Amino acid sequence: MRKAEQAKEQVKKYAYLFNCPVCGSGMTMAATASLVCANRHNFDLAKSGYLNLLRRPVKTQYDRELLAARKTIAESGFFTPLLLVVSTLLRERISHQKQSPTVILDAGCGEGSHLAALVSCLREETKANLIGVGVDLAREGIQMAAKHNPDLIWCVADLAKLPLEDAQFDAVLNILSPANYREFLRVLNAEGVLIKVVPGTNYLTELRAVFFTDHEKKTYSNERVIRQFDKYFQVVARQRVCSRFFVEEEILKPLLKMTPLTWHVPPERMEEVVRMGLKEVTVEFEVLLGRKA
């Protein structure tokens, strides 16, 4: 089956997960490969297999170059220790799942590497019927995700107003991405869980030391983010994941490009660091598992 046809079948089968971003009514897949609501608001499935459910275009700082760099880093194994922890938490969730399918939302999925890896691993390990839906504001990222993973559902949408029906999701992933907790509460079912990943205190501390002279920028605390999480969800698990990542020469440029830490660094300074080289970086995350309070 061609990728476009595979994507169409997925969206058609699970159109009940969506609601109209204009009027909020339910949606169905029309013969024209469009999602259509009762009030005839229409959203086409792109030829490359993704949905654009934004009411108007939005420009983000996550451009194609950054997203391609992030995909390269994801394929290098940089995130592997983190994904092992997240997959274990999801596997425990799936083992308690009484209904089928299990529906997972990756809110802020970027170019889709995390969701694709997790769903592939869990399908193989559990043989469960898993549906993965990735949502991001960056159209370039969703295009990349759909191109490489047509067996999942990908849509350009705003996390502040998810075009998704209430209580349809068993798990929401929010990995190194801004959150909208009210929306996450709305789309999760009664037994659903939120898995949020935030940088640890020492995440990429070597880059901070190289690029920043200001003491405040040299250090990082995630406690404010964690307190915000705690306002909306009951924290049932909190786990630190820390490893050292060996930076091969060809990986350094993508590593520097993929992180917002370098957004305001002058190009000449970036090139200087590439020439100097960097042997290792600290990869530290905090994984929060929350349930509805």
MOBELTA-V796439 format. One record per backbone hydrogen bond with DSSP energy under -1.0 kcal/mol. CO is the residue of the C=O (numbers start at 1). NH is the residue of the N-H. E is the energy in kcal/mol with one decimal. If there is no record, write none. Layout:
co: (CO/CO)
nh: (NH/NH)
e: (E/E)
This chain:
co: (2/3/4/5/6/7/8/9/10/14/15/17/20/25/28/30/33/34/35/36/37/41/43/46/50/51/61/63/64/65/66/67/68/69/70/71/73/74/77/79/80/81/82/83/84/85/86/87/88/89/90/91/94/102/103/103/104/105/106/109/112/113/114/115/116/117/118/119/120/121/122/123/128/129/131/132/133/134/135/135/136/138/139/140/141/142/143/144/145/149/153/154/155/156/158/162/163/169/170/171/172/173/174/180/181/182/183/184/186/187/187/189/193/194/195/196/197/198/200/202/204/205/206/207/208/214/222/223/224/225/226/229/229/234/237/239/241/243/245/248/248/251/252/253/254/259/260/262/266/267/268/269/270/271/272/273/279/281/282/283/284/285/286/287/288/289/289/290/291)
nh: (6/7/8/9/10/11/12/13/14/17/18/165/24/20/36/33/45/30/43/28/40/37/35/49/46/156/63/67/68/69/70/71/72/73/74/75/78/77/80/83/84/85/86/87/88/89/90/91/92/93/94/95/97/131/170/171/133/173/135/112/116/117/118/119/120/121/122/123/124/125/126/127/130/102/104/153/106/155/108/109/157/142/143/144/145/146/147/148/149/152/134/51/136/53/161/164/19/189/193/105/195/107/197/184/185/186/187/188/167/168/169/192/172/290/174/288/176/286/203/205/208/209/210/211/212/218/226/227/228/229/230/232/233/291/289/287/285/283/281/251/252/255/256/257/258/262/263/265/270/271/272/273/274/275/276/277/247/245/204/243/200/241/198/239/196/236/237/194/234)
e: (-2.6/-2.5/-2.2/-2.4/-1.9/-2.5/-2.7/-2.3/-1.9/-1.8/-1.8/-2.9/-1.8/-3.1/-2.9/-1.7/-2.5/-3.3/-2.5/-2.3/-2.1/-1.8/-3.2/-2.3/-3.0/-3.1/-1.5/-2.5/-2.6/-2.0/-2.4/-2.0/-2.1/-2.3/-2.5/-2.3/-1.3/-1.1/-1.1/-2.6/-2.1/-1.4/-2.3/-2.7/-1.6/-2.0/-2.3/-2.6/-2.0/-1.5/-2.7/-2.1/-1.5/-2.9/-2.2/-1.4/-2.7/-3.5/-2.5/-2.2/-2.3/-2.3/-2.5/-2.7/-2.2/-2.3/-2.6/-2.6/-1.8/-2.3/-2.8/-1.6/-1.1/-2.7/-3.1/-2.6/-2.9/-2.5/-2.9/-2.0/-1.5/-1.7/-2.5/-1.9/-2.4/-2.6/-1.9/-1.7/-2.0/-1.5/-3.1/-2.3/-1.6/-2.7/-1.5/-1.8/-1.7/-2.7/-1.7/-2.7/-2.9/-2.7/-2.3/-2.0/-2.7/-1.8/-2.2/-1.6/-2.6/-1.2/-2.4/-1.9/-2.4/-2.8/-2.4/-3.1/-2.4/-2.8/-1.7/-1.8/-1.6/-2.2/-1.5/-2.6/-2.2/-1.5/-2.2/-2.5/-1.8/-2.1/-2.1/-1.2/-2.3/-2.1/-2.7/-3.2/-2.7/-2.9/-1.9/-1.7/-1.0/-2.3/-2.4/-2.2/-2.1/-1.7/-1.6/-1.4/-1.8/-2.5/-1.8/-2.0/-2.1/-2.3/-2.2/-2.4/-2.8/-2.7/-2.9/-1.9/-3.2/-2.7/-2.4/-2.5/-2.4/-2.6/-1.3/-2.6/-3.1)
